[in-house]
Amino acid sequence: MVSSIRRRDFLKLTGAGVAGLLGSFPEQAFAFGGEKPNIIFIMADDLGYADLGCYGQKFIKTPHVDRMATEGLKFTQCYAGAVVCAPSRSVLMTGQHTGHTRIRGNKGVNTPPHDGQNGRIPLRPEDFTVAKLLQNAGYRTAITGKWGLGEPGSTGLPNDHGFDEWLGYLNQDHAPDYYTDFLWHNKEKQTIPENAGKKRRVYSHDLLTEFALDFIGKNKTRPFFLYVPYCIPHAELEVPHLESYADKNWPEDAKIFAAMITRMDRDVGRILDLVDKLGIAKKTIVFFCSDNGSAKGWQGIFDSCGPLREKKGSVYEGGIRTPMVVRCPGKVPANETSQAVWYFADFLPTAAQLGGIRPPANIDGISVAEVLYAAKPPKELATKLSNRFLYWEDIGKKEFSQAVRYGDYKAVRPPQGKPLELYNLKNDIGETTDIAARHPEVVAKIEKYLETCRTDSIHWPLPDSRG
């Protein structure tokens, strides 16, 4: 079914479905006195670790996220789920790292009939998501932005995985069309007449923000989970206005990139302002991050990766370390910085603890809810964080690389059978000096972990098994 809807009518959209009431447990909502907090998770697309003022950016203006950091907690060692878009989102939704989660790359092989298009693998009915967890516990749930985990008619649609309402793009190829003539609302294609015939009148990012604001307003009196995976500043680089960058002595694409980030920052500010205005800030935890590292790097202009090695698509730090800012006045400490190490797989169990819900057993993450309430985690949790393994893999047709974070150590197995590299991130954030030869005991421990850290996938077989 295809219907026509004008921009002003997006504010009136209402999703079908009622939040389930089964699956909740009697544990109290953590640090909220039994009241379930609202959770808003905002995620930029291809934003670099150093693209925000609060992370050292000197040229791109991000006053609202910077204010969020002043009013909340800034993490310097938080990691995305993967080196590129779709698997990172799969890790976030399922709490399983890339050695276990359903979707381990942007495109796979052996696509299921009618479910996978152009190699895009969808979530299956048995894949349990954080949205389903919260929906089952009585939360109203919504997503607006880029999904990337299921094509039209597949088993991977947002409404089938815990979201009551949804507006946006289903796949990553459509998402950079910021003047698209249609978006998906729930399971229907909604046309945007103002953009028909390749007209460029409505910037889709603005519609996503309006949907988010409307959802918050409609659900201010009940617990809600809002996931806002924005599509910018991913290329194609397009924006309605160059903001204050028009006269800068930069390449044109750099001006557009900066303006995209500043526009997104403005809308993060609109979300925060609405939460404040509605009087729900003290019971609303807001997260802001990126889905992976910077796509272009912008060396010599913005230096989007800062001191980190490489960029999007790499298991080195520049590909997976993300800015992460968390705000909840009165609960999350203000104007503090945390060195706690955590990643996207931890979000599901963290959301579960925040809402007083028991998480599923088959996940790789752990709850870091206590990390959100102090710049330094309690001793027991700090020990647990430093003694565990965090895992990433990047698997393609011809190459396979892996990375493991263990305490201050970071191991990287480059493709093509090269030996394991080892870095101490505490004093070598740029991964410049391989110390594997000096620490054979650490290498041996990580090698042992790598023997059992993943399961095989029919959709992402190892390159040497593809024939």
FIGUVO-556901 format. One record per residue (C-alpha): residue in three letters; x, y, z. Coordinates in Angstrom, 3 decimals, m for minus. Example, Ala and Ser with C-alpha at 12.3 -4.5 7.8 and 13.67 -1.06 7.14 Angstrom:
! residues 2
Ala;12.300;m4.500;7.800
Ser;13.670;m1.060;7.140
//
This chain:
! residues 467
Met;0.000;0.000;0.000
Val;1.345;3.415;m0.951
Ser;m0.261;6.560;0.356
Ser;0.535;10.246;0.102
Ile;1.349;12.359;3.128
Arg;2.494;15.936;3.361
Arg;5.189;17.237;5.683
Arg;2.837;18.835;8.211
Asp;0.932;15.542;8.472
Phe;3.970;13.636;9.742
Leu;3.302;15.171;13.141
Lys;m0.071;13.413;13.221
Leu;1.249;9.930;12.523
Thr;0.260;7.351;15.097
Gly;1.634;3.840;15.162
Ala;m0.400;0.687;15.324
Gly;0.003;m1.801;18.134
Val;m0.071;m1.731;21.911
Ala;2.945;m2.325;24.131
Gly;2.957;m5.843;25.506
Leu;2.540;m6.344;29.222
Leu;4.249;m9.729;29.532
Gly;7.841;m10.409;30.330
Ser;8.406;m7.819;33.078
Phe;9.937;m8.819;36.400
Pro;9.618;m7.449;39.922
Glu;13.126;m5.960;40.190
Gln;13.022;m2.224;40.890
Ala;13.967;0.204;38.149
Phe;17.594;0.899;38.987
Ala;18.057;4.183;40.914
Phe;14.577;5.413;40.010
Gly;12.722;4.174;43.085
Gly;10.698;1.608;41.161
Glu;9.585;4.078;38.469
Lys;10.635;3.041;34.977
Pro;12.755;5.764;33.350
Asn;12.266;6.954;29.794
Ile;15.167;6.028;27.510
Ile;16.174;8.038;24.441
Phe;19.050;6.689;22.347
Ile;20.274;9.109;19.652
Met;22.867;7.823;17.201
Ala;24.624;9.739;14.443
Asp;25.771;8.035;11.242
Asp;29.532;8.080;10.528
Leu;30.249;10.797;13.092
Gly;33.912;10.657;14.076
Tyr;35.226;10.384;17.622
Ala;36.570;13.964;17.465
Asp;33.759;15.639;15.491
Leu;32.165;17.202;18.604
Gly;33.363;20.247;20.504
Cys;33.270;18.340;23.779
Tyr;35.715;15.822;22.257
Gly;38.132;18.455;20.997
Gln;36.665;19.590;17.678
Lys;37.750;23.170;16.949
Phe;35.861;24.056;13.782
Ile;32.460;22.340;13.740
Lys;29.922;23.906;16.083
Thr;28.049;21.467;18.321
Pro;26.760;23.624;21.216
His;23.832;21.381;22.135
Val;25.711;18.091;22.450
Asp;28.441;20.071;24.226
Arg;25.776;21.332;26.654
Met;24.564;17.768;27.048
Ala;28.101;16.816;28.103
Thr;28.191;19.713;30.561
Glu;24.889;18.543;32.021
Gly;25.846;14.875;31.897
Leu;28.620;12.315;31.608
Lys;31.092;12.044;28.735
Phe;32.678;8.649;28.050
Thr;36.077;8.476;26.383
Gln;36.314;4.679;25.968
Cys;32.939;3.636;24.614
Tyr;32.753;1.495;21.480
Ala;30.299;0.933;18.664
Gly;29.178;m2.576;17.812
Ala;31.035;m2.920;14.527
Val;33.156;m1.153;11.932
Val;30.203;m0.385;9.639
Cys;26.516;0.378;9.804
Ala;24.266;m2.699;9.790
Pro;26.220;m5.000;12.136
Ser;26.781;m2.179;14.603
Arg;23.016;m1.677;14.792
Ser;22.470;m5.417;15.117
Val;24.825;m5.528;18.119
Leu;23.014;m2.578;19.698
Met;19.605;m4.177;19.263
Thr;20.481;m7.765;20.273
Gly;23.204;m7.367;22.898
Gln;25.304;m9.898;20.958
His;28.715;m8.986;19.514
Thr;29.652;m9.536;15.876
Gly;30.750;m13.108;16.515
His;27.192;m14.023;17.493
Thr;24.688;m11.425;16.299
Arg;22.543;m12.193;13.260
Ile;23.870;m9.413;11.019
Arg;27.665;m9.266;10.823
Gly;28.182;m7.051;7.794
Asn;26.311;m4.697;5.511
Lys;25.841;m7.506;2.996
Gly;26.065;m11.264;3.325
Val;25.613;m14.383;1.223
Asn;23.002;m17.159;1.063
Thr;20.163;m14.686;1.476
Pro;16.879;m16.282;2.555
Pro;14.111;m16.397;m0.100
His;12.034;m13.207;m0.168
Asp;13.827;m11.886;2.907
Gly;17.222;m10.714;1.721
Gln;17.660;m8.228;m1.118
Asn;21.079;m7.491;m2.581
Gly;22.754;m9.452;0.185
Arg;21.019;m7.677;3.053
Ile;20.270;m10.190;5.787
Pro;17.253;m9.469;8.026
Leu;16.701;m10.174;11.673
Arg;14.737;m13.371;12.226
Pro;11.682;m13.810;14.504
Glu;13.854;m15.493;17.133
Asp;16.216;m12.498;17.378
Phe;15.257;m10.758;20.616
Thr;15.857;m6.998;20.715
Val;16.127;m4.330;23.376
Ala;12.962;m2.784;21.938
Lys;11.052;m6.032;22.455
Leu;12.425;m6.303;25.980
Leu;11.158;m2.825;26.868
Gln;7.889;m3.210;24.970
Asn;7.143;m6.390;26.920
Ala;7.724;m4.453;30.132
Gly;5.083;m1.843;29.289
Tyr;7.191;0.738;27.498
Arg;5.834;2.562;24.466
Thr;8.535;2.164;21.813
Ala;9.470;4.003;18.631
Ile;12.289;4.353;16.136
Thr;12.890;7.081;13.582
Gly;15.872;7.167;11.254
Lys;17.847;4.352;9.601
Trp;16.993;0.762;10.553
Gly;19.265;m1.371;8.360
Leu;18.131;m4.758;9.740
Gly;15.385;m5.867;7.365
Glu;14.000;m5.157;3.892
Pro;10.337;m4.578;2.934
Gly;8.346;m7.775;3.429
Ser;11.150;m9.488;5.348
Thr;11.260;m10.909;8.864
Gly;13.362;m7.956;9.998
Leu;10.915;m5.038;10.086
Pro;11.022;m2.739;13.138
Asn;7.352;m3.346;14.017
Asp;8.080;m7.071;14.244
His;10.983;m6.525;16.627
Gly;9.501;m4.501;19.423
Phe;8.742;m1.078;17.983
Asp;5.176;0.213;18.237
Glu;5.887;3.069;15.827
Trp;8.476;3.597;13.172
Leu;9.324;6.207;10.524
Gly;12.369;6.179;8.314
Tyr;14.604;4.186;5.958
Leu;14.817;0.408;5.950
Asn;18.233;0.041;4.326
Gln;21.542;1.858;4.204
Asp;21.480;2.460;0.446
His;18.244;4.440;0.634
Ala;19.180;6.341;3.804
Pro;21.617;8.853;2.216
Asp;18.834;10.067;m0.110
Tyr;17.987;13.051;2.058
Tyr;15.478;14.372;m0.460
Thr;13.747;11.043;m0.942
Asp;10.175;10.985;m2.218
Phe;9.145;8.347;0.335
Leu;9.800;6.994;3.803
Trp;8.480;3.925;5.588
His;5.890;4.523;8.283
Asn;5.346;1.231;10.072
Lys;4.804;m1.211;7.180
Glu;3.481;1.307;4.676
Lys;5.369;3.378;2.153
Gln;4.525;7.057;2.699
Thr;5.247;9.354;m0.227
Ile;6.517;12.910;0.142
Pro;4.857;14.854;m2.677
Glu;7.104;17.891;m2.219
Asn;10.069;15.770;m3.369
Ala;8.292;14.003;m6.251
Gly;9.944;14.285;m9.648
Lys;13.370;14.785;m8.058
Lys;12.298;18.023;m6.397
Arg;14.363;18.954;m3.328
Arg;12.016;20.716;m0.950
Val;11.828;18.536;2.166
Tyr;14.990;17.389;3.943
Ser;14.202;14.004;5.464
His;16.271;14.592;8.595
Asp;13.795;17.295;9.606
Leu;10.889;14.851;9.330
Leu;12.676;12.364;11.564
Thr;13.173;15.016;14.233
Glu;9.536;16.113;14.045
Phe;8.441;12.503;14.474
Ala;10.719;12.113;17.507
Leu;9.400;15.290;19.127
Asp;5.816;14.254;18.482
Phe;6.393;10.815;19.999
Ile;7.904;12.314;23.158
Gly;4.986;14.710;23.525
Lys;2.398;11.961;23.099
Asn;4.033;9.685;25.673
Lys;5.149;12.139;28.340
Thr;2.987;10.478;31.010
Arg;4.122;6.890;30.465
Pro;7.517;5.168;30.166
Phe;8.867;5.192;26.629
Phe;11.888;4.083;24.632
Leu;12.794;6.243;21.645
Tyr;15.596;5.150;19.300
Val;16.762;7.921;16.951
Pro;19.407;6.556;14.549
Tyr;19.870;9.705;12.472
Cys;21.140;9.314;8.898
Ile;23.580;12.222;8.948
Pro;26.443;13.105;8.480
His;26.763;9.996;6.259
Ala;27.599;10.672;2.604
Glu;25.907;11.633;0.242
Leu;26.831;15.022;1.663
Glu;23.765;17.252;1.301
Val;22.191;19.898;3.511
Pro;19.634;22.697;2.950
His;21.871;25.431;4.398
Leu;25.597;25.808;5.001
Glu;24.923;27.430;8.380
Ser;27.903;29.613;9.340
Tyr;30.343;27.729;7.125
Ala;29.504;29.235;3.724
Asp;32.438;31.643;3.739
Lys;35.006;29.257;5.178
Asn;38.102;28.573;3.124
Trp;37.326;24.875;2.990
Pro;36.450;22.454;0.191
Glu;32.725;22.503;m0.529
Asp;32.163;18.988;0.786
Ala;33.806;19.968;4.085
Lys;31.393;22.888;4.468
Ile;28.450;20.577;3.843
Phe;29.754;17.972;6.286
Ala;30.144;20.579;9.029
Ala;26.681;21.996;8.340
Met;25.131;18.522;8.549
Ile;26.636;17.979;11.981
Thr;25.548;21.399;13.211
Arg;22.016;20.781;11.935
Met;21.903;17.452;13.738
Asp;23.269;19.095;16.871
Arg;20.482;21.681;16.697
Asp;17.888;18.919;16.649
Val;19.501;17.074;19.545
Gly;19.032;20.363;21.355
Arg;15.353;20.454;20.374
Ile;14.869;16.975;21.843
Leu;16.600;17.945;25.092
Asp;14.650;21.191;25.307
Leu;11.330;19.378;24.884
Val;12.230;16.857;27.569
Asp;13.045;19.768;29.883
Lys;9.905;21.698;28.973
Leu;7.647;18.700;29.636
Gly;9.177;18.296;33.098
Ile;10.388;14.743;32.467
Ala;14.164;15.360;32.326
Lys;14.846;13.780;35.724
Lys;13.248;10.520;34.648
Thr;14.619;10.472;31.089
Ile;18.053;9.057;30.272
Val;19.362;10.388;26.957
Phe;22.280;8.733;25.146
Phe;24.134;10.271;22.193
Cys;26.774;8.458;20.101
Ser;27.796;7.371;16.584
Asp;27.305;4.028;14.858
Asn;30.987;3.647;13.877
Gly;34.019;5.766;13.096
Ser;34.373;8.607;10.641
Ala;33.991;7.581;7.005
Lys;36.357;10.144;5.533
Gly;38.636;11.075;8.401
Trp;39.006;14.662;7.168
Gln;42.710;14.727;7.968
Gly;44.126;18.231;7.972
Ile;40.665;19.831;8.118
Phe;38.576;18.488;11.006
Asp;40.731;15.484;11.942
Ser;37.549;13.595;12.743
Cys;39.307;10.577;14.258
Gly;41.475;12.684;16.561
Pro;44.434;10.618;17.820
Leu;42.890;7.302;16.790
Arg;44.284;4.985;14.119
Glu;42.392;4.557;10.829
Lys;38.631;5.141;10.384
Lys;35.302;3.503;9.505
Gly;35.706;m0.022;8.177
Ser;38.698;m0.804;10.396
Val;38.932;m2.709;13.672
Tyr;41.567;m0.240;14.840
Glu;40.307;2.431;17.247
Gly;39.309;4.955;14.590
Gly;36.776;2.501;13.200
Ile;35.037;1.513;16.420
Arg;35.561;4.024;19.231
Thr;32.584;6.367;19.488
Pro;31.778;9.532;21.367
Met;29.172;8.743;24.028
Val;27.382;11.330;26.126
Val;24.678;10.422;28.654
Arg;22.359;12.871;30.440
Cys;19.765;12.529;33.181
Pro;19.714;15.457;35.648
Gly;19.851;14.334;39.251
Lys;20.894;10.781;38.341
Val;23.831;11.045;35.920
Pro;26.612;13.293;37.269
Ala;27.016;16.623;35.496
Asn;30.159;17.811;33.719
Glu;32.132;14.646;34.415
Thr;34.275;12.400;32.214
Ser;34.421;8.620;32.574
Gln;37.155;6.263;31.411
Ala;34.898;3.210;31.820
Val;35.201;0.761;28.903
Trp;31.913;m0.466;27.427
Tyr;30.249;m1.031;24.043
Phe;26.972;m1.415;22.179
Ala;26.427;m5.003;23.344
Asp;26.057;m3.589;26.865
Phe;23.082;m1.402;25.997
Leu;20.423;m4.133;26.122
Pro;21.305;m5.405;29.613
Thr;21.798;m1.823;30.779
Ala;18.331;m0.836;29.559
Ala;16.977;m3.944;31.260
Gln;18.470;m2.962;34.603
Leu;17.340;0.638;34.222
Gly;13.791;m0.581;33.701
Gly;13.875;m3.310;36.337
Ile;13.627;m6.092;33.757
Arg;15.472;m9.401;33.533
Pro;17.534;m9.589;30.286
Pro;17.772;m12.729;28.127
Ala;20.614;m15.132;28.826
Asn;22.131;m15.413;25.333
Ile;23.811;m12.014;25.188
Asp;27.433;m10.896;25.262
Gly;26.988;m7.564;27.011
Ile;26.693;m6.773;30.697
Ser;24.764;m4.005;32.425
Val;26.772;m0.833;32.925
Ala;23.898;1.030;34.584
Glu;26.100;1.744;37.611
Val;28.651;3.335;35.279
Leu;26.062;5.919;34.267
Tyr;25.703;7.224;37.808
Ala;29.336;7.927;38.639
Ala;32.447;9.054;36.796
Lys;34.201;6.051;38.352
Pro;32.320;2.748;38.544
Pro;32.057;0.882;41.858
Lys;35.056;m1.345;42.590
Glu;33.266;m4.624;41.868
Leu;31.992;m3.425;38.494
Ala;35.330;m1.812;37.650
Thr;37.027;m5.163;38.200
Lys;34.442;m6.919;36.072
Leu;34.891;m4.411;33.242
Ser;38.684;m4.700;33.259
Asn;38.686;m8.517;33.337
Arg;36.306;m9.148;30.445
Phe;36.841;m9.386;26.683
Leu;35.166;m7.099;24.150
Tyr;35.062;m8.487;20.618
Trp;34.719;m7.171;17.055
Glu;35.163;m8.752;13.658
Asp;35.065;m7.509;10.090
Ile;34.359;m10.225;7.591
Gly;34.337;m9.884;3.822
Lys;34.603;m12.095;0.780
Lys;38.377;m12.252;0.864
Glu;39.479;m10.904;4.243
Phe;38.698;m11.441;7.907
Ser;40.005;m9.286;10.752
Gln;39.324;m9.366;14.489
Ala;39.875;m7.150;17.506
Val;39.690;m7.759;21.243
Arg;39.774;m5.263;24.090
Tyr;41.016;m6.730;27.381
Gly;41.688;m4.258;30.175
Asp;44.066;m1.649;28.778
Tyr;45.188;m4.062;26.065
Lys;43.848;m4.100;22.517
Ala;44.626;m7.016;20.227
Val;44.168;m6.854;16.481
Arg;44.340;m9.791;14.103
Pro;44.870;m8.257;10.675
Pro;43.572;m10.044;7.588
Gln;45.520;m12.535;5.473
Gly;46.853;m14.637;8.345
Lys;49.163;m12.056;9.889
Pro;50.131;m12.547;13.536
Leu;48.191;m11.001;16.390
Glu;49.168;m7.431;17.195
Leu;48.976;m6.047;20.740
Tyr;48.720;m2.454;21.944
Asn;48.448;m0.822;25.354
Leu;45.782;1.834;24.866
Lys;46.519;3.466;28.205
Asn;49.733;4.929;26.850
Asp;49.323;4.302;23.104
Ile;45.846;5.400;22.057
Gly;47.025;5.662;18.439
Glu;48.029;1.963;18.295
Thr;51.474;2.858;17.022
Thr;53.649;0.310;18.835
Asp;52.998;m3.427;18.640
Ile;54.038;m4.920;21.997
Ala;52.965;m8.522;21.311
Ala;56.538;m9.821;21.567
Arg;56.928;m8.239;25.002
His;53.755;m9.730;26.477
Pro;53.409;m13.352;25.294
Glu;51.213;m14.195;28.317
Val;48.614;m11.566;27.299
Val;48.738;m12.704;23.683
Ala;48.221;m16.327;24.777
Lys;45.197;m15.397;26.891
Ile;43.601;m13.485;24.029
Glu;44.436;m16.241;21.525
Lys;42.629;m18.721;23.780
Tyr;39.599;m16.442;23.924
Leu;39.570;m16.138;20.123
Glu;39.285;m19.919;19.790
Thr;35.707;m19.915;21.138
Cys;34.487;m16.326;20.885
Arg;32.408;m16.738;17.742
Thr;30.026;m19.101;16.016
Asp;29.942;m19.749;12.293
Ser;27.370;m17.951;10.169
Ile;25.905;m19.228;6.918
His;25.568;m15.634;5.769
Trp;29.130;m14.620;6.686
Pro;31.312;m17.718;6.211
Leu;35.040;m17.320;6.731
Pro;36.844;m16.433;3.498
Asp;38.840;m19.685;3.433
Ser;35.600;m21.702;3.558
Arg;33.977;m20.059;0.542
Gly;35.886;m21.991;m2.046
//
